[in-house]
Structure formats: structure tokens, C-alpha cells
Amino acid sequence: MAENIYQKYESALQALEHGAPLPETAGAVRTPPEGSPAHPSVAALVERFGDAVLDWELVAGDEHVVFVRPERAQEMLRWLKEDPSQRYLFLSDLTAVDYGGGRPLQVVYQLWSLEHRRQLRVKAELALASLEIDSAVPVWHTADWLEREVYDLFGIRFRGHPDLRRIMMPENYAEGHPLRKDFPLRGRFSRAEQTRRALTMETEDFYTPQEMVFMEEAEPVPPPANEGSASLMDQPPGPGVGG
Amino acid sequence: MGLGDARERTSLPVMGGGKSGAPGWLTSRLDDLVNWSRVNSLWPMPFGTACCAIEMMATAASKYDQARFGMERMSYSPRQADVLICAGRLPYKMAPVIRRIWDQMPQPKWAIAMGACASSGNIFDAYSMVQGIDTIIPVDVYVPGCPPRPEALLYGLMMLQEKIRGESVFDKELHEQLRREPPERAGKPNLPPEAIDEVALPFGNSTKQNRVAGLVSTAALARPSDRQP
């Protein structure tokens, strides 16, 4: 039993390394099972975008997951945010999942509509050979750092991202993207090499010239309140003071 | 160090050294004076990165009050600090930071690795984590615990004080090994590459001893998921 699992995993790794054909993901949208809670956004998405919605899934009772075509993901997310009947103004999380075995990586958008009090999870599957998807930064600004994190740890490139670089691992990190299933737990280099590389890094490297300029141009700290002519001591006491 | 010690030392030769190399009355008195001042004015440089830092703060606060032992205040500038307390796990991204702080501290200086993560990497035997800060900087006292209680840190500080009491300003070997810092050593690992690999591979510093002793058996290397590419 255990041997079979290892063999299966080994063959999946082999397939991953040698570029075996990827499983076909496109399929007909499943209809919700009888008696399950309906989600108005899912129906609206299917109606408007048709076959760009690949699949629909209900997990943990009432969490609706919509699988969409990655090339149309940005357009659909923009519609979900801006359409008056949806208004998913809050992107509460953007992350990715690697289930291993050469399966495609999933980019996950967790949305929350404050107006309609609805949650929706949107997933886009990317084949390992082509890890690219349109950035969600034009839609939600908060996607900026989240996409940098996904790029850093999974190696997914976001087209149109304003500043796509590592955010967690050091800038000079050369071992790849650590949250991928094909990444060894202890890293690709020996500990001595990891230590050597870490210590050759200049800590200032973490800042881009733009960030340094931003720090220089930041407004100076205002002077303390008890300095200057209009000090607090000169003000007449409020109604609650000195009574 | 009681009165008896002082009486014995009065019978020593005044200057000492010479052919025998024995400490003289004058030199040992000077050591006593220097060590007394060093022991009772150790200013810690707090390098708190994780939950150990909470215990370190408790040690500095009124209930445990490390000022009783001469650590009058935390020195937030490395240039005015004597002892670096690394409290918490150290990722590789922070390795150049702690090394630079260590390089900026003036001699004489000491280091305490507080907690299991700083001492050995603890359970974080992962791609991102330094397996013990002694690969980066020389460490004088390791305080075990996860995290150690404030009493444990105080005990570690007292052990460090004991260690300083035993030092001598005339100790040439100590001076060569620790006190003299050639500029080319700044920003370099504390251990040679073979030593780092020896303590950290294949199972990491944290579990190596148990596995070598046969206390833990594992087929980790046989699993495909753990293989090195």
C-alpha cells in the first residue's frame, strides 16, 4: 500500500520533470445538486460569460468555488467588482495552491461583497508549462503584494503587475520557488552555501531606488506640540479641564 | 570569590608572568577590577525575532528586572551594547542583519542564543531557517527552552557573568580568537562550510543528536519527497 503511494508519487514527479501531457481541465459546468444553496453570482457569471466558466464546486457546506478560464479571469473579476448586482469590492485574499503530481497550479481569489454580504471564491488553473495570468492589480490595489507573494513562492508571473519581484525570500535567492511541491524541504543548496549566500547579501538590496526616493520625500515628522507659538499651553482649557 | 581567595592571592608574585606564566598579584588584581566593571554593567542588545522576545521583555520588566544584575537598560544601538541576545528564530533573510549588528558592537562583546530556535533551528529544519546562530556569530551561552522562562534567561545571563569573571585581559589566546577582529572577517560566517554542513545536514541541527544516538529512526531520505535534486 505504502509502496504504491511512493511509486505513484515518484511517477508523478517524473512526469513533472519530463513534461508529460497535462490533464484536461475544461469541461461542462456542473449543475448544483438538489437542495444546495444557490449563489446568485455563479448563475450571473455563467449567464454573462458562458463557457469562460469552466466548473462550479460547493465545498464546506456553503462555500461556492468557480473555476474560470485564466485568460479571461481579469475581465470577469473586474465585472464582479464593478457590476451593481455583484459589487465584490473587497479582495480578502489572493493565493495559489499546488496539489503536486504535475497537476496545474490554482490561483485563488477570495472575494467579499460588502453590499450584498456574499462571499465567492474564484479559481483559475494554470498549467505548469505556462504559469502566467493577467494581474488583478488594476482591479484591486491590494492584489499588489499578494501577487508578489504568489510570484515569490510559486513562480506564477502576473502580466501587467507594476512591480513584480520577490517579497518574502531574499532578492538574491536562487533556489527557485519554495512552496512548489517539487521543491525539497531543506532547499536546493547545502546549508553552508545557503549561509554563504545569505551573508553576501547587502540588506539595502531589499529597497528599490523608488522606495529610497519615497523615504527621502516623505514628510518630516511634525514638531512636538509644546514647541512654537501655538503651543497647547496657550490654548484656553476645554470644558472638561481644570473643573 | 570570597575573602579567602584574596588572602591566597596576596602570596603571589607582584607582576607574575615570567617563566612560569603564573598570574601575579598585580595582574590578577587588575583582572578583578576590569571583570568587576564588565560583569556589573552588561548592556544587552535585544535581537528579538519571535516569541522568545516576549519572555525577554518580561525579563527586563519590573517583575524579573534584569537591571538587578547590571543590565541597566536594553541598548537599542549595537554600538553601546555588550551582549547580544538573539531571542527567536533567525531566517536566512535576517542573517546579514544579525551579522552586521554583531560587527558593529564594540569589543569586548558576548552573545546569548536564547531558545531552541536561536540555538539549533528547533523544528524549523526548512529552506528558510538558519540552523543555529552559532553558524553566523560566536555564541557564549545557549539558553534552552521553547521559549525559556525569564528565570532561564536570567540564569543564562548569570552564567555569562560567571564566564566573564574567569576571563583575563592578559589572555593572549582569548584575545587572538575572539577579541581581535580582522576587518576581512566582517560579514563572514562564524564557522567554516564543512562545519556548517556537519551540524545541519542531513537532518538538521535540531534532531541530529537524537538520530545519531538511535533515539529516533526515520526513513526520511528514502522518501522521494525528501530527496535532494
Interface residues (C-beta under 8 A of the other chain):
Chain A: Y6 Y9 E10 L13 M168 M169 P170 E175 P178 F183 P184 L185 R186 G187 R188 S190 R191 A192 E193 Q194 T195 R196 R197 A198 L199 T200 M201 E202 T203
Chain B: Y92 K93 A95 P96 V97 R99 R100 D125 A126 Y127 S128 V130 Q131 T135 I136 G187 K188 P189 P193 E194 I196 D197 A200 L201 G204 R223 P224 S225 D226 R227 Q228 P229
